[in-house]
């Protein structure tokens, strides 16, 4: 089954249960790929509907301090794209939910577009999010991804014009990533009203599922967004909780910490 179909199935399953899909995010290789693999399995088995896995980058422009620090730790530990693809080949058959990779454009183009998307598909990735690649500059990538059966997910922001929303929606597959704020990722106190307004505007241009990310970390925030969105993406909170548990050094603490968090967040996704 191609990536877009896998993503559609995951969103349909959650909608059939009266929920928004829950999409936790992890940085691959923080603190190492072994822990990443165990955390992915825990998240999938304890409530995630989809998984978003970030490929570390030295200059992650869209990421706030928590995810930036995680990327720095992963790179310092020697994580590589080859290692991440190897991990995916090992764990995706056991997850039961699709994985979407978040990767910056330089990583894709340095490896070669055709090679990257082909290897990502072979590793089990259902889709790719490239936050610094605008559709106007991504024609080569979009074509290659479609040939490989990998869904392309573009971002819409509160500042997106109607013309921009129409463009990113028409180029996306699987779902449309709606950024809740103009800025970077990170835990925030409240759901910005412009996030909900973006959902309303985006629905005028696409029938794709709409997922909201950036700044969502607590159950009450997830609950607010889940009333209108088809998916809720939680990144910094998951990355932080995993790191703190690893630092505590107790056997199994990391898996239990992210497992407990994801169960709490999933309970808040009901419409």
N, C-alpha and C positions, 0 to 999 in steps of 0.2 A: 504494500500500500504506500502511495506517495505521501510526502510530508504534509501537504495541505490537507489531505484526507484524514490523516492521523490527528491533526490538530482539530479539524472540524468534528471528528468523532468525540474527542475529549470534551470540547465545549458542549456538544449535544448531550453527552452523558450527564454533565453537571447541571445543565438546564433542565433535563428530565427529572432531576432530583430536587428542583426548585432552588438551585444555588447558582452563584457566580463561581466560575472555575478559580481555584486557588493556584497561584504560580509563584513558588518560592525561587529565589535566586541565590546561587553560590558562586564564589570565585574558585576556579579550578586550581588545585595545587596549594591552597591555603589551609593548613600548613604544609600538606603534602598530598599527593594523589591518592594514597591509601585512605586517608581520612575523608577526602572528597568522595571517593567511591562509597564508603560506608554511610556518609551523610546523605548522599543521593538516594540510596536504597531506603534509608530510614524515612526521608521525606516522602518518597513515593508510596511506601507501605503504610504511612500513618496519616495520609490525607491530601497530598498534593495531586492535582489533576494534570498539570504539566510541570515541567522543570525547566528553569532557565539557568544555563551554565556560562559564566563569563570566562573568556580566554584572557589572561592577564596581559596588560599593556603598560609600557613605561610612562605613557602620557594619556591616561583615560579621561578625556575631556568632559564626558557627561557624568562622571562619577564624583560623589562627595567624599569626605575624608575617610569614612569607614571602609568603603570599597577601594579607594586609592591605597590605603594602608595594606589591605588584604592582597592587592595586586603586587605591591612592593615586596611583601613577604614571600609570595609565591615565586616571583621572579628571582629573588635572592636565594630561594631554595632550589633553583635550577629547573623549574617546570618548563616544558617545551610543548609546541603544538603536536609533535609526534606522540609525546607522552599522554597528552589529553585525548587524542584520537584512540590510542591504545586502551586507555581507561574506558572510553565510551564503548568500544567494541566488546569489552568484557562485561560491563554492567547493564547496557541497554536491554539485552534480552531478559534481564531479571527485574526490570523496573515496572513494566506494565503501564507506563505513561510515557508520552512523547517528551523529547528533550529539544529545546531550542538553544542554540549557541548565540551569545552576544560577543561580537568580535569587532575590533576596529579595522578600518579599511586598509591601513598599512600592512597589517598581518596577512590579509587576504591577497593583496596585490604583490607583496613581496614573495609569497609562495607561488603565486600564479593562480589566476581566478579559476580556470578550468580544473587545475589540480586540487585546489582547496575545496571547492564544492563537491568534487567527486569523492575525495577522501572523507569529507564530512558526512556525506550520504552513506558511504560504506561503513563508517563508524557507528551509524545509527541516528544521526541528527535529523530531526524532522524539519527544522527551519533554522534560519539565520537572521539575526538582527545586527545591522551595521549602523550604529548611531551617527557616524560622521560621513556617511555616504548618501548624498541627496539623489533622488531618482533621476534627475537630469544627467548626472555623471555616472549612473549605474547601469546603463543599458547593456554593456558587456557582461556585467555580473548577473543581472536579472535573467538574461538569456541563458547563461551557463547554469544558473541555479535551476531554472525550469527544466532544462535538459537532464539534469541530475536528479530531479524529483524532490528538490529541497525548497521549502516554502520561504519566500522573502517577506519579512515583516518590517515595514517602515514606521516611522514615528510621526505623530501629529502633536502639536503643541497648542496651548491656549492662544498663542499669537498667530496661529495658522489662518491664513485668509481662506475664503471659500474656494478660490482657485487652487490653493495649496492642498486643502483637504481633499478636493476631487482628485488631484494628482497622486498623492500618497496612498489614497484608498484604492485607486485603480491599479497601482503597481504592487500592492500588498497581496499576500496569500496567507491563509490560515487565520490571521486576526490582524487588527490594527492596534498599534501600541499608542495609547493616549497618555502623554506626559502631563502630570497633574499641575506642574508649575513651570515657569520659565526659569531654568537654573539647572542645578545638578541634583543627583540622588542624595538621600539622607533622611533621617528620621525627623519628623515634624510634629507639632502639637495638634494641628487641625487639618482637615481636608479643605484645601483651597476651593472657594466657590467656583472659580474659573474651571476647575476640573470637571465639575458636573455640567457646566455650560458647554464645555468642549464635547462631552458625550452627546448632548442634545444636538449640537451642530453637526458632528461627525455622522450621526445617523441619517442625515439628509443625503449623504453621498455614498453610503455603502451598506450592504447587508452582512458584511463580515462581522464576526464577534469583536467587540470593543473591550480592550483590557487597559486598565489604568495602573500606572506605575509612577515612581518617584515620590517619596515622602510618606508612604503608608507603612505603618509599623505596629499599630495597636488594634485589638479587636474592634473597638468602637469606630475606628477609622475604616476598617474593612467593612463593617456593617453598613456605614453610610454609603460607601461606593458601590457595594454589592446590590443595593436596591436598584441601581440604574445601569451598572456595567455588566458585561458578560464574563469578565475576568478581572482578578485583582492580583497585582504583582507586588511581592514583598521582598526587598533585597537587603538593605542595610541592617535591618533588625536580625535577619537570619544569619548574615555574615558575622555580626557582632556577637550574637549568642554562641555561635559555634566557636569563635575565637576565645571567648571568655571561658568556655567549658574546656577547651584544649589547654588553656593556661592553667586551669585548676589541676590538671594532671591526673584526674581519677579515671580508672578504667571504665570505658563505656559512657563517660560523662557527656562527651560531645554528641553522641547519637541520642541520648536521652534528652538533652537540652533542646536540640532542634526538633525532636519528635514531639515533645510537650508543647513547644511553641506552635508547631504546625497544626496540632489538634485544636489548640485554643483558637487559632485564626480560622480554621475550617468551620468551626461552630458559628462563626460570625458571618459566613458567606451566604446564609439563607436569605432568600428574597423577603 
